[in-house]
């Protein structure tokens, strides 16, 4: 028996990683104010590290939890597997050629094209799909902001987000 409503529990679980990292940053500030060069340096390092983790947690939180779509996403040694009620497939990350966000009648899906094999379409609301953010961000030349943009502002049709040769429909930021 739970004393917390399911909606409140889901909200707390969604915010937990960000809350923990911000608490660690606050602990770093507390340590830095204890006085002395050692504690000041240690606390500053802890705070900066925790704030970096908080930024990553904030991005992951914005990327995931967008509804409930059928299917399950699993990750295993360089591969992403989607098991849906009608479709599914497994994609090796080394074989990914292109990733697009596609608007369908059932919501937005990630269309993952492979060099050899069928394309796989994963709904953004599928169970476990929030882990795709880290997977997509690890691809060479990927811009996490482009994936977040596709989730927060869904496309009207098809929007190519990433391509292995480095070209994408999203504008590229100038490199320093």
Phi, psi and omega in degrees: 000129182251140179267001180249132178299150181301323180293318179293321178297317179298320179294317178297318179295325180293323184269357189297317182296317178295319180297318180295317181291324176291325175295321177295323176295318177296322175298319177298320177296318179299315179297320182295333181271005180285349177098151177089158182292319182297307182293325178296316179292315180298314180296321178296317178296316179298316181297314180296319178296316180294323178293325174296318176294325179295321177298316178297320179295321179297317179295317179296322180294320178292331184283322187261182175060055178245064177098182179236110178249156180289151175109165181229137176252132179232152182236134181206111172042067176078019180222150175242131179240135174240126179242104181251173181291331181240333181228176178167181178164172179236135181235124172280130183298331178289343181259358181291127180257325185202146175233130179229153170260127185235129175276126177237175179293340180260006182118187182275138176233153171271122176261117182249116179266139179249157176289322178226109180131168182287157176283154180239132178247122183243120177296143182292342180262008180292152179297124181090358182290343179296336177287348178295336180301310179295323179294313180294320182295336181279349179291145183297126178080005181286144176247110181304327181298327179293322178290320177297320179300319181293328180282316184282331178231082185303146180287160175280330181227250179243130176235114177286128184257319184214144175222143185302326181282001175095356179266140177212164179286338180287142179295140180272144176278143178294143179271140181289000000 
